[in-house]
Amino acid sequence: MKTTNHNQIHKKLIFYLEGQLAELERQQIEEHLSGCGRCAAYLNELKSTLLLLDENKMNEPGPYFYAGVKNRIQARRLKTAIFRRVLQPALLVLLLAMGVRFGVWVGNHTRIDLQSSEQAVLVPFDDLAEEPIEEFLLNLK
Ligand SMILES: [Zn+2]
């Protein structure tokens, strides 16, 4: 067998292991492997490396871990969004309603207060109107 063939086989071995080769290429590699200890050893090395990589993939925080974190972040964002879009306006509406109620209450009470204080204010005003302003200023001294 030619030496260049070994290198070609080596390059294809990873695809061979992952089953990504065409039937003809796969057969050629299997044929070569059965008669070449060097390439067979390389294949075993590659296999164990791939297995290690797979194990690492398993131990690594995988896509599910990230999906979980992402979900948690999204859930938090959703909560904030719900708060912003639903609860905040609801609170505003509530505050507004309370404000309106308070306003009406205050309005009702001040109106009553005004009615009583209006008379109290009007009385001295009437006195001032009767009294010329100059005289009033002179009396102050
Ligand atoms: Zn070989």
Residues whose N, C-alpha, C, O or C-beta is under 5 A from the ligand:
A	BS01	ZN	H6 C36 C39
